[in-house]
Amino acid sequence: MATIFSTATGGPLPSTMSDQQLSIRAIFEHAMKSHPRKQIVSRDGPEILRFTYAEFGKRVAKLANALRTLGVRPGDRVASFAWNGHRHLELYYAVPMIGAVLHTVNIRLFPDQAAFVLDHAGDRVVFYDGSLTKAIKAAAALDPGAGRTFVQMGASSESFEGALDYETLLAPEADTYDWPDVDERSAAILCYTSATTGDPKGVLFSHRSTFIHALASGLADALGITERDRVLPIVPMFHVNAWGTPFMCLMIGADFIMPMERLDPAGVIEMCDSERVTFSAGVPTVWMAVRDMLRAQNRSLPLLKRIVIGGSAMPSSLMDDLNALGIEAIHAWGMTEMSPIGTVSRDISELDGDPDKQRRERYKQGRFSPIVQYRIVDESGNEVAADGVARGELLVRGYAVAKEYYNNPSATETAFEPDGWFHTGDVVTMDEYGYIEIVDRVKDFIKSGGEWISSVEVENILMGHPGLKEACVFGIPHPKWQERPVATVVVREGHEPDEDAIRAWLGDKLAKWQTPDRVIFVDTIPRTGVGKFLKRDLRERYKALFAEKDA
């Protein structure tokens, strides 16, 4: 006789639903069974390689067997030092599905930083692309006694004594694997922040959080990827799992296309064109360069319908220019600590019939994912009004949001509340429709004569100048006003640097006190490994600018 459960006992009524693990294995097995003929496409040197999902799955199984041959066990950390390529994607699935943890190392870190994260993570095996041999050797030389195994993926013009070859490692292994049941709350991926201040901080994503993030980020009012799409992630796979696309696309069944090191505008355009790409994702700088080349060549990419842009604020001029080329530019925001997608800016029905208001909202970072809880608070911790004007720091928590940093109690204490709320460090407004707009980072606000100046706002206005390619605004000490804004800018080809002309152009767009006191012309603006401006370096470089002027 069936047991009848009752709330009369004082407890909740148990459901009749099965309890399955939300795991990367579940994504993988669904992809293999439901979409076996969909494509994985990857550059490999001068070649373009193609695999069906089914062929890819066999290579993942061979890699899993090879990892066990190398002695990798559940809980071990395995590092990748690689571009967006098919071997890197194989690691994305094989490593966590045997219960180990994949640590995706930022290839643009300085050798000492790379050595730091390899040591902090406790990596046992490091897989690296052949084109990155020199960089990984430099990091390894700083910790010669670590006893790590190095495996080279693809060809290299430089040797690395003792390194194993990826394809040789896979060759003798079976193309089937008896995948274990891995607890959904166990660690799957280890990612370190891009470290605009201090040492990189580690975030351990679980199988569960990875699954939930992929599910939520693929919703129609989020990234909206479908099985029909051919997806080219320009955002690196070492940067928060390429915003979750390697898991999202296989969960949905979209074709997944990887560019390796060809991230120059010509390479991106060529890949979009030849591979019939319909969807892409990346930081603004990549798409500014692509836009400039398309316009210079008087051409378009008719099949590329949507681009998600994040990592830093997208200038409104870039969105307008891409839309004019027939490409819908979608603003998104998130952080490593959030897996990373937190908001996406998509149209809502309430604004139908008001195209001007819709356009203004699209410029903002968007509305929150249903898996993210949020608070916007003032300096006293009180929530601010959702009126599009009141500013506050954004705090988040949720199903794919970290609750602490990996093995870093001091950083955890600074950034996280005991009840799990994470201080993002972003100052935002929220309007009545639920769209947030990033006003600035807390540390990047400029305090001048008792007034606060948003560096992001000034940057976005400067980026509308027809002669400027890039602009970065930051505050430096001033003997009278405490701080004053300074802009470093990169001039477009064919335009002459003219500081007075740029400041005059800003005259009817900014109040006098908001206008940078100096516009400094540079060849390049320093950035982090994921493309964010390194304002701390610029503040240090120019910290005496006004003192020297007044001396």
C-alpha positions in Angstrom: 0.0 0.0 0.0 1.3 3.4 -0.9 2.4 5.7 1.9 0.2 8.8 2.3 2.1 11.9 3.4 0.3 14.5 5.3 1.0 18.0 6.6 -0.8 17.0 9.7 2.5 15.8 11.2 3.7 19.4 11.0 6.2 19.0 8.1 5.9 19.9 4.4 4.4 17.4 2.0 7.1 15.6 0.1 6.8 15.8 -3.7 6.7 12.8 -6.1 9.5 14.2 -8.3 12.9 12.5 -8.8 16.0 14.2 -7.5 18.7 14.2 -10.3 22.1 15.9 -10.1 22.3 19.3 -11.9 25.7 18.6 -13.4 28.0 19.2 -16.3 27.6 15.6 -17.2 23.8 16.2 -17.6 24.5 18.9 -20.1 27.0 16.7 -22.0 24.8 13.6 -22.1 21.8 15.6 -23.3 24.0 17.2 -26.1 25.3 13.8 -27.2 21.8 12.2 -27.3 19.7 15.0 -28.6 22.1 16.9 -30.9 24.8 14.4 -32.1 25.2 15.9 -35.6 25.5 19.5 -34.5 29.0 21.1 -35.0 32.1 22.0 -33.1 34.3 24.2 -35.3 37.8 25.3 -34.3 40.8 27.0 -35.9 43.9 24.9 -35.5 46.9 26.8 -36.9 46.1 27.4 -40.6 43.4 24.8 -40.6 39.7 24.8 -39.7 38.7 21.6 -37.9 35.1 20.3 -37.7 33.6 17.8 -35.3 30.1 16.6 -34.8 29.0 16.7 -31.2 29.2 12.8 -31.3 32.8 13.0 -32.5 33.6 15.6 -29.9 32.1 13.4 -27.2 34.5 10.5 -28.1 37.4 12.8 -27.8 36.2 14.0 -24.4 36.0 10.3 -23.3 39.6 9.7 -24.5 40.8 12.8 -22.6 39.0 11.5 -19.5 40.9 8.2 -19.7 44.1 10.1 -20.4 43.6 12.2 -17.2 43.2 9.1 -15.2 46.3 7.7 -16.7 48.1 10.8 -15.6 46.9 10.1 -12.1 44.3 12.9 -11.9 41.7 12.1 -9.2 38.5 13.7 -7.9 39.2 17.1 -6.4 42.5 17.6 -8.2 43.0 20.9 -10.0 43.9 20.8 -13.7 44.9 24.1 -15.3 44.3 25.2 -18.9 46.4 28.0 -20.4 44.7 28.3 -23.8 42.8 30.2 -26.4 39.2 29.4 -27.5 39.8 26.1 -29.3 38.4 22.5 -29.5 41.0 21.0 -27.1 40.2 23.6 -24.5 36.5 22.8 -24.9 37.4 19.1 -24.4 39.0 20.0 -21.1 35.8 21.9 -20.1 33.9 18.7 -20.1 36.4 15.9 -19.3 38.0 17.5 -16.2 34.9 18.2 -14.2 33.0 15.1 -15.3 35.6 12.9 -13.7 35.2 14.9 -10.5 38.3 17.1 -10.9 38.4 20.9 -11.2 39.3 22.8 -14.3 41.3 26.0 -13.5 41.1 28.3 -16.5 44.2 30.5 -16.3 44.2 34.0 -17.9 46.9 33.8 -20.7 47.5 37.5 -20.5 48.7 37.5 -16.9 52.3 38.5 -16.2 54.6 35.5 -15.4 54.6 36.2 -11.7 50.8 36.5 -11.7 50.4 33.2 -13.6 52.8 31.5 -11.2 50.8 32.9 -8.3 47.4 31.5 -9.5 49.0 28.1 -10.4 50.4 27.9 -6.9 47.3 29.2 -5.1 45.1 26.8 -7.0 47.4 23.8 -6.4 47.3 22.7 -10.0 48.8 19.2 -10.7 48.6 19.2 -14.5 48.8 22.2 -16.9 47.4 22.0 -20.4 48.7 24.8 -22.7 48.4 25.8 -26.3 51.6 25.4 -28.3 51.5 29.1 -29.4 51.7 30.0 -25.6 54.8 27.9 -24.9 57.0 30.9 -24.1 54.5 32.4 -21.7 53.8 29.2 -19.7 57.6 28.4 -19.6 58.2 31.8 -18.0 55.6 31.2 -15.3 56.8 27.6 -14.7 60.4 28.9 -14.3 59.3 30.9 -11.2 58.2 27.8 -9.4 60.6 25.0 -10.7 60.0 22.6 -7.8 56.2 22.4 -8.1 56.3 19.0 -9.8 53.5 19.8 -12.2 52.9 17.8 -15.5 52.7 20.0 -18.6 50.8 18.9 -21.7 51.1 20.8 -25.0 48.1 21.2 -27.2 49.0 21.8 -30.9 52.2 22.7 -32.6 54.9 25.1 -31.2 58.0 26.7 -32.6 59.5 26.5 -29.1 60.3 23.4 -27.1 59.4 22.8 -23.5 61.5 20.1 -22.0 59.5 17.3 -20.3 56.1 18.5 -21.7 53.8 15.8 -23.1 51.9 16.0 -26.3 48.1 16.2 -26.2 47.3 14.1 -29.2 49.9 11.5 -28.3 48.4 11.3 -24.9 44.9 10.7 -26.3 45.8 8.2 -29.1 45.9 4.9 -27.1 42.9 5.7 -24.9 39.4 4.3 -25.3 36.7 6.6 -26.7 34.1 5.6 -24.0 34.1 6.4 -20.3 32.0 5.2 -17.4 31.2 8.7 -16.1 30.8 8.8 -12.3 28.0 10.4 -10.4 29.5 13.7 -9.2 27.7 15.6 -6.5 26.1 18.8 -8.0 27.5 20.9 -5.2 31.1 19.9 -5.7 33.6 22.2 -7.4 33.8 22.0 -11.2 35.6 25.2 -12.5 38.0 27.5 -10.8 38.3 31.0 -12.2 40.3 34.0 -10.9 39.2 37.6 -11.1 41.0 39.9 -13.5 42.6 41.7 -10.6 42.1 45.4 -11.2 43.4 45.8 -7.6 45.5 43.3 -5.6 46.2 39.7 -6.4 43.6 37.7 -8.4 40.9 36.1 -6.3 39.6 32.6 -7.0 36.0 31.7 -7.5 35.0 28.0 -7.5 31.9 27.3 -9.6 29.9 24.1 -8.7 28.3 21.7 -11.2 24.9 23.0 -9.9 25.7 26.7 -10.3 27.1 26.0 -13.8 24.0 24.2 -14.9 21.6 26.8 -13.5 23.6 29.7 -15.0 23.5 28.0 -18.4 19.8 27.4 -18.2 18.9 30.9 -17.1 21.3 32.7 -19.4 19.9 30.9 -22.5 16.3 32.2 -21.8 14.7 34.2 -24.6 14.9 37.5 -22.7 18.5 36.8 -21.7 21.0 35.7 -24.5 18.2 34.0 -26.4 20.5 31.4 -28.1 18.6 28.7 -30.1 19.5 25.4 -31.7 19.5 27.2 -35.0 22.3 29.6 -34.0 26.0 29.3 -34.9 27.8 30.9 -32.0 31.3 32.5 -32.1 32.5 33.5 -28.6 35.1 36.2 -28.9 35.1 36.5 -25.1 38.0 34.2 -23.9 37.2 30.8 -22.4 39.7 31.8 -19.6 37.4 34.7 -18.7 34.5 33.3 -16.7 33.9 30.4 -19.0 33.4 32.6 -22.0 30.3 33.9 -20.2 28.9 30.4 -19.9 28.6 29.8 -23.7 30.5 26.5 -23.8 27.8 25.0 -21.5 24.9 27.0 -22.7 25.4 26.2 -26.4 25.8 22.4 -25.9 22.8 22.5 -23.6 20.7 24.1 -26.3 22.3 22.4 -29.3 23.8 25.4 -31.1 26.9 25.1 -33.3 29.9 26.3 -31.4 32.7 28.0 -33.3 36.1 28.9 -31.8 38.6 31.4 -33.2 41.8 30.4 -31.3 44.3 33.4 -31.4 42.7 35.1 -34.5 41.0 37.9 -32.6 42.1 40.7 -34.9 39.2 42.4 -36.8 40.1 40.7 -40.1 40.2 37.3 -38.4 36.8 37.9 -36.7 35.2 39.1 -39.8 36.6 36.2 -41.9 35.3 33.7 -39.3 31.9 35.3 -39.1 31.6 35.3 -42.9 33.0 31.8 -43.7 31.2 30.0 -40.8 27.9 31.8 -41.2 28.0 33.0 -37.6 24.6 34.3 -36.3 25.5 35.1 -32.7 28.7 36.4 -31.0 29.8 37.8 -27.6 32.8 39.9 -26.6 34.1 43.1 -25.0 33.5 46.5 -26.6 37.1 47.0 -27.9 36.9 43.9 -30.2 33.6 45.1 -31.8 34.9 48.7 -32.1 37.7 47.4 -34.3 35.4 45.1 -36.3 33.0 48.0 -36.8 35.8 50.3 -38.0 37.0 47.7 -40.5 33.5 46.9 -41.8 32.9 50.6 -42.4 36.3 51.2 -44.0 35.6 48.3 -46.4 31.9 49.3 -47.0 30.7 45.9 -46.2 28.5 44.1 -43.7 27.9 40.7 -42.1 24.3 39.9 -43.1 24.1 36.6 -41.2 25.4 38.0 -37.9 22.2 39.1 -36.2 23.1 39.5 -32.5 26.1 40.4 -30.4 26.2 40.5 -26.6 28.6 43.0 -25.3 29.9 43.2 -21.7 33.1 43.3 -19.7 32.9 47.1 -19.7 30.3 49.7 -20.6 29.3 49.7 -24.3 29.5 53.2 -25.7 26.1 54.2 -27.1 27.8 55.2 -30.3 29.0 51.6 -30.8 25.5 50.2 -30.3 24.1 52.7 -32.9 26.9 51.9 -35.4 26.4 48.2 -35.1 22.6 48.5 -35.4 23.2 50.6 -38.6 25.2 47.6 -39.9 22.2 45.3 -39.3 23.6 43.8 -36.1 21.6 43.9 -32.8 24.0 44.9 -30.1 22.8 43.7 -26.7 24.2 45.1 -23.5 24.9 42.7 -20.6 26.6 43.0 -17.2 28.1 40.5 -14.7 31.1 39.5 -12.7 33.3 36.5 -12.2 31.7 36.1 -8.8 28.3 35.8 -10.6 29.2 33.0 -13.1 29.1 35.8 -14.7 25.8 37.0 -16.3 23.7 39.2 -14.0 21.7 41.4 -16.3 20.8 41.6 -20.0 19.2 44.6 -21.7 16.2 43.4 -23.8 13.0 45.2 -24.8 10.0 44.7 -22.6 6.3 44.9 -23.7 5.6 47.8 -21.4 7.7 50.0 -23.6 6.2 48.9 -27.0 5.1 52.0 -28.9 7.7 54.2 -27.4 10.8 53.7 -29.5 12.7 56.6 -27.9 12.4 55.2 -24.4 13.2 51.7 -25.7 16.4 53.0 -27.2 17.4 54.7 -24.0 16.8 51.5 -22.0 18.9 49.5 -24.4 21.9 51.6 -23.6 21.6 50.5 -20.0 23.0 47.3 -18.6 19.6 45.7 -18.4 17.3 43.8 -16.1 18.2 41.1 -13.7 18.3 37.3 -14.4 15.7 35.4 -12.3 18.6 33.6 -10.6 20.0 36.8 -9.1 18.8 38.6 -6.0 19.8 42.2 -5.7 19.9 45.3 -3.4 21.0 48.8 -4.2 22.1 50.6 -1.1 23.5 54.0 0.0 26.4 54.6 2.3 24.3 53.8 5.3 23.0 50.5 3.9 19.5 51.8 3.1 18.0 50.8 -0.2 17.7 53.6 -2.7 14.6 54.5 -4.8 14.1 52.8 -8.2 13.7 56.2 -10.0 16.6 56.1 -12.4 18.3 58.9 -10.5 19.2 57.7 -7.0 22.6 56.0 -6.9 23.8 53.2 -4.7 26.2 50.3 -4.5 24.9 47.1 -6.0 24.8 44.0 -3.8 23.9 40.5 -5.2 23.4 36.9 -4.1 21.8 34.0 -5.8 21.9 30.5 -7.3 25.1 31.1 -9.3 26.7 33.8 -7.1 29.7 33.1 -5.0 29.5 33.2 -1.2 33.2 33.5 -0.6 36.6 33.5 -2.4 38.7 30.3 -2.7 41.2 30.0 0.1 41.2 33.8 0.8 39.5 34.7 4.1 40.7 38.3 4.1 39.3 39.1 0.7 36.1 37.2 1.6 35.6 39.3 4.7 35.9 42.5 2.7 33.6 41.6 -0.2 30.9 39.3 1.3 28.3 39.8 4.1 27.8 36.9 6.5 24.4 36.3 5.0 25.9 35.9 1.5 25.4 39.3 0.0 28.3 40.2 -2.3 29.5 43.8 -2.6 30.0 44.2 -6.4 31.8 47.6 -6.1 29.6 49.0 -8.8 27.5 52.1 -8.3 24.2 51.9 -10.2 20.8 53.4 -10.7 17.6 51.4 -11.3 14.6 52.9 -13.1 10.9 52.1 -12.7 11.2 49.4 -15.4 13.9 47.4 -13.6 16.8 48.4 -15.8 20.1 49.2 -14.1 22.7 51.5 -15.3 26.3 51.3 -14.1 27.3 54.8 -13.1 30.9 53.9 -12.0 33.0 51.6 -9.9 33.1 52.8 -6.3 36.8 53.2 -6.5 36.7 55.1 -9.8 34.3 57.9 -8.8 36.0 61.3 -8.9 35.4 63.6 -6.0 35.9 67.2 -7.1 35.1 70.2 -5.0 32.3 68.4 -3.2 30.8 66.9 -6.3 31.0 63.4 -7.6 31.9 62.8 -11.3 31.2 59.5 -13.0 34.2 58.5 -15.1 32.0 56.1 -17.1 29.6 58.9 -18.1 32.4 61.1 -19.3 34.0 58.2 -21.2 30.8 57.4 -23.0 30.4 61.0 -24.1 34.0 61.2 -25.3 33.5 58.0 -27.3 30.9 59.8 -29.3 33.6 62.2 -30.7 34.2 61.2 -34.4 38.0 61.6 -34.0 38.5 59.3 -31.0 38.9 55.6 -31.0 39.1 55.0 -27.2 38.8 57.1 -24.1 39.6 56.4 -20.4 38.8 58.9 -17.7 40.2 58.9 -14.1 40.8 61.2 -11.2 44.1 62.5 -9.9 44.9 64.7 -6.9 44.4 68.4 -7.3 45.7 71.0 -4.8 42.4 73.0 -4.8 39.6 70.6 -5.8 40.8 67.4 -4.1 40.6 65.5 -7.4 40.1 66.5 -11.1 39.2 64.3 -14.1 41.8 63.6 -16.7 41.2 61.7 -20.0 43.6 59.6 -21.9 42.5 59.1 -25.5 43.5 57.3 -28.7 42.9 59.2 -31.9 41.5 57.6 -35.0 43.6 57.3 -38.1 43.3 60.4 -40.2 42.5 62.7 -37.3 44.9 65.2 -35.6 45.3 65.4 -31.8 43.8 68.7 -30.6 43.2 69.0 -26.9 41.5 72.4 -27.0 39.1 71.3 -29.8 38.1 68.2 -27.8 37.4 70.2 -24.6 35.5 72.7 -26.6 33.4 69.9 -28.2 32.5 68.7 -24.6 31.3 72.2 -23.7 27.6 71.7 -24.5 27.6 68.0 -23.3 29.1 68.3 -19.8 29.1 70.9 -17.1 32.3 72.7 -16.7 33.2 71.0 -13.5 32.6 67.6 -15.1 34.9 68.3 -18.1 38.4 66.8 -17.9 41.0 69.4 -17.1 43.4 67.6 -19.4 43.1 65.4 -22.5 46.2 63.3 -23.0 46.9 61.6 -26.3 48.4 58.1 -26.1 49.0 55.3 -28.5 47.4 52.7 -26.3 45.5 52.6 -23.0 46.7 50.0 -20.4 44.3 47.2 -19.8 43.8 44.1 -17.7 44.0 40.6 -19.3 40.3 40.8 -20.0 40.2 44.2 -21.6 39.3 46.5 -18.7 41.1 49.8 -18.4 43.8 49.8 -15.7 43.0 53.1 -14.2 45.2 52.4 -11.1 48.2 52.5 -13.5 47.1 55.7 -15.1 46.4 57.3 -11.7 49.9 56.4 -10.6 51.5 57.6 -13.9 49.9 61.0 -13.9 49.5 61.6 -10.1 51.8 64.6 -10.1 50.3 66.2 -13.2 48.5 69.1 -11.4 51.2 69.5 -8.8 53.8 70.0 -11.5 51.5 72.5 -13.3 51.1 74.6 -10.2 54.8 74.3 -9.1 
